[in-house]
Amino acid sequence: VDAVMTRNPTTISEDASIESALSLMRSGRFRRLPVVDHEHKAVGLLSLDDVLSLFAEEFTQIGRLLECETPRGVAAATA
């Protein structure tokens, strides 16, 4: 492991926002970001795939909400 691991990797605090994590990932061109606690001990790993999956789920739910609020969606809900 020592031969292939990144020395002193960029990490993010477990209390950091998703926006901060994405900013670090974008600026460093990382697909994965180690998450550390207040003692700088590893507690997880955030991957770009995790973030994209979360956003896809959020956008799907927003789309459903918008469908319900359109005149056609409101009419269907009251029928």
Sequence and secondary structure as in RCSB ss.txt:
>XXXX:A:sequence
VDAVMTRNPTTISEDASIESALSLMRSGRFRRLPVVDHEHKAVGLLSLDDVLSLFAEEFTQIGRLLECETPRGVA
AATA
>XXXX:A:secstr
 TTTS SS   EETTS HHHHHHHHHHHT SEEEEE TTS EEEEEEHHHHHHHHHHHHHHHHHHHHHHSHHHHH
HHH 
